[in-house]
Amino acid sequence: GGEHGITLPLLRALSKRLGRPVALLHFDAHVDTWPTNFGQAYAHGSVFYHAIREGLVDPTRMIQLGIRSPVQREVWDWTLQQGVTVLSAQDLHASTPGAVAQQVRRVLGDGPAYLSFDVDALDPAFAPGTGTPVAGGLSSREALAVLRRLGGLKLVGGDVVEVAPPYDHADITAIAASTVAMYYIGLL
């Protein structure tokens, strides 16, 4: 779907339906835990700040993969203080897909989990069609290799966000995003 702001109402509906917070697997270049984003209380950079504050996700069962954008110290510290596990793009580059998948499993546990995949988790070489590209990201191969190893998770919802067709040369980003969505369906 569209920009990352769509995730918050999806998590609200899912939490209401399940009657409890969910675990969260979040691929992104950005933490998206800013209290405000460019002066807006509700925007694509604040979605998980609100999800944590509203009790929609359990931050101790939340893992972010591919983070590499600059972030203010107070936002970074708040995110970690909530119990969120953050693996930077550099962490993933230095590891293996199997080791990353094992850590994802440890953090998410056996309960219901939501997958949110922002295409800017991928390096702009693999996903140029996004509004907030950040160099040094994951390759499509790396991201898909982690996803392939996550069978058996109790996924109860998901999204693939931040594809911007006007910036997408030769549908490179759309192909990557649709493949991630296909892998998500396969995991179900």
Secondary structure by P-SEA (a helix, b strand, c coil): cccccaaaaaaaaaaaaacbbbbbbcccccccccccccccccccccaaaaaaaacccccccbbbccccccccaaaaaaaaaabbbbbcaaaaaaccaaaaaaaaaaaacccbbbbbbccccccccccccccccccccccaaaaaaaaaacccccccccccccccccccccaaaaaaaaaaaaaaaaac
